[in-house]
Amino acid sequence: MIRTFIDAGVLIVAAHGEDGIAERAIEILKDPNREFASSLFLKLEVLPKAIYRTYIQQVFFENQYLLEKSLQIVHFGVFPFF
């Protein structure tokens, strides 16, 4: 099993990219040999703009991925900068 952290660009391209690129992104997302990791930051990166621009298909696709395909949520610690 390959643990994979998907970048926002992969989700955006899979939702409404050019045919060849979108197909490759979807191939990666559907790969049964991968275990996907995600974070709340990914959701905050992809959803607000799609919702604002009313890209319904993109919002649905990204929500679907984030709710069903993400097996592990990665939490990043917040470190104060001095």
DSSP file (Angstrom, degrees, kcal/mol; ACC not computed):
  #  RESIDUE AA STRUCTURE BP1 BP2  ACC     N-H-->O    O-->H-N    N-H-->O    O-->H-N    TCO  KAPPA ALPHA  PHI   PSI    X-CA   Y-CA   Z-CA
    1    1 A M              0   0    0      0, 0.0     2,-0.6     0, 0.0    33,-0.2   0.000 360.0 360.0 360.0 130.0    0.0    0.0    0.0
    2    2 A I  E     -a   34   0A   0     31,-3.2    33,-3.1     2,-0.0     2,-0.5  -0.872 360.0-141.6 -99.0 120.4    1.4    3.4   -1.0
    3    3 A R  E     -a   35   0A   0     -2,-0.6     2,-0.4    31,-0.2    33,-0.2  -0.726  27.3-173.6 -82.5 126.1    0.5    6.2    1.4
    4    4 A T  E     -a   36   0A   0     31,-2.8    33,-2.9    -2,-0.5     2,-0.7  -0.977  23.7-156.4-130.3 129.9   -0.2    9.3   -0.6
    5    5 A F  E     -a   37   0A   0     -2,-0.4     2,-0.4    31,-0.2    33,-0.1  -0.927  25.9-141.8-101.8 115.3   -0.9   12.9    0.3
    6    6 A I        -     0   0    0     31,-1.0     2,-0.1    -2,-0.7    -2,-0.0  -0.613   8.4-135.6 -84.0 131.5   -2.8   14.5   -2.5
    7    7 A D    >>  -     0   0    0     -2,-0.4     4,-1.2     1,-0.1     3,-0.8  -0.467  24.1-112.5 -78.5 155.0   -2.0   18.1   -3.4
    8    8 A A  H 3> S+     0   0    0      1,-0.2     4,-2.4     2,-0.2     5,-0.2   0.849 114.6  63.2 -56.8 -36.5   -4.9   20.6   -4.0
    9    9 A G  H 3> S+     0   0    0      1,-0.2     4,-2.7     2,-0.2    -1,-0.2   0.854  98.1  54.9 -59.8 -36.4   -3.9   20.8   -7.7
   10   10 A V  H <> S+     0   0    0     -3,-0.8     4,-2.3     2,-0.2    -1,-0.2   0.920 110.4  45.5 -64.7 -43.2   -4.6   17.1   -8.3
   11   11 A L  H  X S+     0   0    0     -4,-1.2     4,-1.9     2,-0.2    -2,-0.2   0.914 114.0  48.6 -66.0 -42.3   -8.2   17.5   -6.9
   12   12 A I  H  X S+     0   0    0     -4,-2.4     4,-2.0     2,-0.2    -2,-0.2   0.932 114.0  45.4 -64.6 -45.7   -8.8   20.6   -9.0
   13   13 A V  H  X S+     0   0    0     -4,-2.7     4,-2.4     1,-0.2    -1,-0.2   0.895 111.5  52.7 -65.5 -39.9   -7.5   19.1  -12.2
   14   14 A A  H  < S+     0   0    0     -4,-2.3    -1,-0.2    -5,-0.2    -2,-0.2   0.862 110.1  50.0 -63.2 -34.6   -9.5   15.9  -11.6
   15   15 A A  H  < S-     0   0    0     -4,-1.9    -2,-0.2    -5,-0.2    -1,-0.2   0.896 139.6 -11.6 -73.9 -40.8  -12.6   17.9  -11.1
   16   16 A H  H  < S+     0   0    0     -4,-2.0    -2,-0.2    -5,-0.1    -3,-0.1  -0.031  93.9 127.2-157.3  45.1  -12.4   20.1  -14.3
   17   17 A G     <  -     0   0    0     -4,-2.4    -4,-0.1     1,-0.2    -3,-0.0  -0.279  68.9 -64.3 -91.6-176.7   -9.0   19.8  -16.0
   18   18 A E     >  -     0   0    0     -2,-0.1     4,-3.5     1,-0.1     5,-0.3  -0.313  57.9-103.3 -65.3 155.4   -8.1   19.1  -19.5
   19   19 A D  H  > S+     0   0    0      1,-0.2     4,-2.4     2,-0.2     5,-0.2   0.893 115.7  40.3 -51.1 -56.3   -9.0   15.6  -20.7
   20   20 A G  H  > S+     0   0    0      1,-0.2     4,-1.7     2,-0.2    -1,-0.2   0.904 120.7  43.3 -64.2 -42.9   -5.6   13.9  -20.6
   21   21 A I  H  > S+     0   0    0      2,-0.2     4,-2.3     1,-0.2    -2,-0.2   0.915 114.1  50.4 -70.0 -42.7   -4.5   15.5  -17.4
   22   22 A A  H  X S+     0   0    0     -4,-3.5     4,-2.5     1,-0.2     5,-0.2   0.897 108.9  52.4 -62.4 -40.7   -7.8   15.0  -15.6
   23   23 A E  H  X S+     0   0    0     -4,-2.4     4,-2.2    -5,-0.3    -1,-0.2   0.906 109.6  48.8 -62.4 -41.3   -7.8   11.3  -16.6
   24   24 A R  H  X S+     0   0    0     -4,-1.7     4,-1.9     2,-0.2    -2,-0.2   0.906 111.3  49.8 -65.5 -41.3   -4.3   10.9  -15.1
   25   25 A A  H  X S+     0   0    0     -4,-2.3     4,-2.2     1,-0.2    -2,-0.2   0.916 112.0  47.7 -63.2 -43.1   -5.4   12.6  -11.9
   26   26 A I  H  X S+     0   0    0     -4,-2.5     4,-1.8     1,-0.2    -1,-0.2   0.872 107.3  57.3 -66.5 -36.9   -8.5   10.4  -11.6
   27   27 A E  H  < S+     0   0    0     -4,-2.2     4,-0.4     1,-0.2    -1,-0.2   0.923 108.5  46.4 -56.9 -45.5   -6.3    7.4  -12.2
   28   28 A I  H >< S+     0   0    0     -4,-1.9     3,-1.1     1,-0.2    -2,-0.2   0.924 111.8  50.7 -64.0 -44.5   -4.2    8.3   -9.2
   29   29 A L  H 3< S+     0   0    0     -4,-2.2    -1,-0.2     1,-0.3    -2,-0.2   0.770 113.8  44.9 -66.6 -25.8   -7.3    8.9   -7.0
   30   30 A K  T 3< S+     0   0    0     -4,-1.8    -1,-0.3    -5,-0.1    -2,-0.2   0.392  79.5 128.5 -97.7   2.6   -8.8    5.6   -8.0
   31   31 A D    X   -     0   0    0     -3,-1.1     3,-1.4    -4,-0.4    -3,-0.0  -0.441  48.5-155.8 -63.7 117.3   -5.6    3.6   -7.5
   32   32 A P  T 3  S+     0   0    0      0, 0.0    -1,-0.2     0, 0.0    -4,-0.0   0.631  89.2  65.0 -71.4 -11.7   -6.5    0.6   -5.2
   33   33 A N  T 3  S+     0   0    0    -32,-0.1   -31,-3.2     2,-0.0     2,-0.4   0.320  90.3  85.2 -91.3   8.7   -2.8    0.3   -4.2
   34   34 A R  E <   -a    2   0A   0     -3,-1.4     2,-0.5   -33,-0.2   -31,-0.2  -0.889  59.1-158.3-114.8 142.7   -2.9    3.7   -2.5
   35   35 A E  E     -a    3   0A   0    -33,-3.1   -31,-2.8    -2,-0.4     2,-0.3  -0.984  27.1-139.9-112.0 122.8   -3.9    4.8    1.0
   36   36 A F  E     -ab   4  70A   0     33,-0.5    35,-1.5    -2,-0.5    36,-1.2  -0.642  15.0-165.1 -94.5 140.4   -4.8    8.5    1.0
   37   37 A A  E     +ab   5  72A   0    -33,-2.9   -31,-1.0    -2,-0.3     2,-0.3  -0.889  14.6 172.9-114.5 150.3   -3.9   11.0    3.7
   38   38 A S  E     - b   0  73A   0     34,-2.7    36,-3.8    -2,-0.3     2,-0.3  -0.881  16.3-147.9-145.5 174.6   -5.5   14.4    3.9
   39   39 A S    >>  -     0   0    0     -2,-0.3     4,-1.2    34,-0.2     3,-0.6  -0.964  32.2-112.7-144.1 163.1   -5.7   17.4    6.1
   40   40 A L  H 3> S+     0   0    0     34,-0.4     4,-2.2    -2,-0.3     5,-0.2   0.797 115.7  65.0 -65.1 -26.7   -8.2   20.1    7.0
   41   41 A F  H 3> S+     0   0    0      1,-0.2     4,-1.5     2,-0.2    -1,-0.2   0.854  96.5  55.4 -65.0 -34.3   -5.9   22.5    5.3
   42   42 A L  H <> S+     0   0    0     -3,-0.6     4,-2.0     2,-0.2     5,-0.3   0.924 107.9  48.7 -63.0 -44.0   -6.5   20.8    1.9
   43   43 A K  H  X S+     0   0    0     -4,-1.2     4,-2.1     1,-0.2    -2,-0.2   0.913 111.3  49.5 -61.7 -43.0  -10.2   21.3    2.4
   44   44 A L  H  < S+     0   0    0     -4,-2.2    -1,-0.2     1,-0.2    -2,-0.2   0.765 111.3  51.6 -67.9 -24.3   -9.7   24.9    3.2
   45   45 A E  H  < S+     0   0    0     -4,-1.5     4,-0.3    -5,-0.2    -2,-0.2   0.867 119.9  28.4 -80.0 -37.1   -7.5   25.3    0.2
   46   46 A V  H  X S+     0   0    0     -4,-2.0     4,-1.1    -5,-0.1    -2,-0.2   0.828 113.4  53.9 -98.5 -33.9   -9.9   23.8   -2.4
   47   47 A L  H  X S+     0   0    0     -4,-2.1     4,-2.8    -5,-0.3     5,-0.3   0.913  95.2  59.5 -77.6 -43.1  -13.5   24.4   -1.3
   48   48 A P  H  > S+     0   0    0      0, 0.0     4,-2.7     0, 0.0     5,-0.2   0.904 109.3  43.9 -56.6 -44.5  -13.9   28.1   -0.6
   49   49 A K  H  > S+     0   0    0     -4,-0.3     4,-2.4     2,-0.2    -2,-0.2   0.913 114.7  49.3 -66.7 -41.8  -13.0   29.2   -4.2
   50   50 A A  H  <>S+     0   0    0     -4,-1.1     5,-2.8     2,-0.2    -1,-0.2   0.895 113.8  46.6 -64.2 -39.3  -15.1   26.5   -5.8
   51   51 A I  H ><5S+     0   0    0     -4,-2.8     3,-1.1     3,-0.2    -2,-0.2   0.929 112.4  50.1 -67.5 -45.0  -18.1   27.4   -3.6
   52   52 A Y  H 3<5S+     0   0    0     -4,-2.7    -2,-0.2    -5,-0.3    -1,-0.2   0.897 115.0  42.8 -60.0 -41.9  -17.6   31.2   -4.3
   53   53 A R  T 3<5S-     0   0    0     -4,-2.4    -1,-0.3    -5,-0.2    -2,-0.2   0.386 111.6-123.2 -87.0   4.6  -17.5   30.6   -8.0
   54   54 A T  T < 5 +     0   0    0     -3,-1.1     2,-1.5     1,-0.2    -3,-0.2   0.877  48.8 164.0  52.5  46.3  -20.4   28.1   -7.9
   55   55 A Y     >< +     0   0    0     -5,-2.8     4,-2.6     1,-0.2     5,-0.2  -0.671   9.9 177.2 -86.5  80.1  -18.4   25.3   -9.5
   56   56 A I  H  > S+     0   0    0     -2,-1.5     4,-2.7     1,-0.2     5,-0.2   0.875  73.7  51.7 -58.1 -43.8  -21.0   22.7   -8.3
   57   57 A Q  H  > S+     0   0    0      1,-0.2     4,-2.5     2,-0.2    -1,-0.2   0.902 112.2  46.8 -62.3 -41.0  -19.3   19.8   -9.9
   58   58 A Q  H  > S+     0   0    0     -3,-0.2     4,-2.8     2,-0.2     5,-0.3   0.917 111.9  50.2 -67.4 -43.1  -15.9   20.6   -8.4
   59   59 A V  H  X S+     0   0    0     -4,-2.6     4,-2.4     2,-0.2     5,-0.2   0.931 113.7  45.8 -60.3 -46.1  -17.5   21.2   -4.9
   60   60 A F  H  X S+     0   0    0     -4,-2.7     4,-2.6    -5,-0.2    -2,-0.2   0.942 114.3  47.7 -62.1 -48.5  -19.2   17.8   -5.1
   61   61 A F  H  X S+     0   0    0     -4,-2.5     4,-2.3    -5,-0.2    -2,-0.2   0.924 114.6  45.1 -60.2 -47.2  -16.1   16.0   -6.4
   62   62 A E  H  X S+     0   0    0     -4,-2.8     4,-2.9     2,-0.2     5,-0.2   0.896 113.4  49.5 -68.2 -40.1  -13.8   17.5   -3.8
   63   63 A N  H  X S+     0   0    0     -4,-2.4     4,-2.4    -5,-0.3     5,-0.3   0.919 109.9  52.7 -61.9 -42.5  -16.3   16.8   -0.9
   64   64 A Q  H  X>S+     0   0    0     -4,-2.6     4,-2.6    -5,-0.2     5,-0.6   0.937 113.0  43.6 -57.7 -48.7  -16.7   13.3   -2.1
   65   65 A Y  I  X>S+     0   0    0     -4,-2.3     4,-1.5     1,-0.2     5,-1.3   0.948 114.7  48.3 -62.3 -49.7  -12.9   12.7   -2.1
   66   66 A L  I  <5S+     0   0    0     -4,-2.9    -1,-0.2     1,-0.2    -2,-0.2   0.829 118.8  39.6 -65.4 -31.7  -12.4   14.4    1.3
   67   67 A L  I  <5S+     0   0    0     -4,-2.4    -1,-0.2    -5,-0.2    -2,-0.2   0.868 131.0  20.4 -84.1 -38.5  -15.2   12.5    3.0
   68   68 A E  I  <5S+     0   0    0     -4,-2.6    -3,-0.2    -5,-0.3    -2,-0.2   0.845 124.2  42.4-103.4 -39.5  -14.8    9.1    1.5
   69   69 A K  I  <<S+     0   0    0     -4,-1.5     2,-0.9    -5,-0.6   -33,-0.5   0.731  88.2  90.6 -87.6 -22.8  -11.3    8.6    0.1
   70   70 A S  E   < +b   36   0A   0     -5,-1.3   -33,-0.2     1,-0.2     3,-0.1  -0.641  46.9 174.4 -80.0 108.8   -9.2   10.2    2.8
   71   71 A L  E     +     0   0A   0    -35,-1.5     2,-0.4    -2,-0.9   -34,-0.2   0.719  65.9  34.7 -86.9 -22.4   -8.4    7.4    5.2
   72   72 A Q  E     -b   37   0A   0    -36,-1.2   -34,-2.7     2,-0.0     2,-0.5  -0.996  67.8-147.1-139.1 130.8   -6.2    9.3    7.5
   73   73 A I  E     -b   38   0A   0     -2,-0.4     2,-0.6   -36,-0.2   -34,-0.2  -0.859  16.2-148.1 -97.2 127.4   -6.3   13.0    8.6
   74   74 A V        -     0   0    0    -36,-3.8     2,-0.5    -2,-0.5   -34,-0.4  -0.845   9.1-157.8 -97.4 124.1   -2.9   14.5    9.1
   75   75 A H        -     0   0    0     -2,-0.6     2,-0.5   -36,-0.1   -36,-0.0  -0.891   4.6-151.8-104.4 127.1   -2.8   17.1   11.8
   76   76 A F        -     0   0    0     -2,-0.5     2,-0.1     1,-0.0    -2,-0.0  -0.824  17.3-124.9 -98.4 134.2    0.0   19.6   11.7
   77   77 A G        -     0   0    0     -2,-0.5     2,-0.6     1,-0.1    -1,-0.0  -0.411  18.6-126.5 -72.9 152.2    1.2   21.2   15.0
   78   78 A V        -     0   0    0     -2,-0.1    -1,-0.1     2,-0.0     0, 0.0  -0.897  25.6-166.0-101.9 122.3    1.3   24.9   15.3
   79   79 A F        -     0   0    0     -2,-0.6     2,-0.1     0, 0.0    -2,-0.0  -0.921  19.0-124.5-112.2 129.6    4.6   26.2   16.4
   80   80 A P        -     0   0    0      0, 0.0     2,-0.5     0, 0.0    -2,-0.0  -0.461  20.8-136.2 -70.7 142.0    5.1   29.8   17.6
   81   81 A F              0   0    0     -2,-0.1     0, 0.0     1,-0.1     0, 0.0  -0.877 360.0 360.0-100.2 126.7    7.7   31.8   15.8
   82   82 A F              0   0    0     -2,-0.5    -1,-0.1     0, 0.0     0, 0.0   0.384 360.0 360.0-111.1 360.0   10.0   33.8   18.0
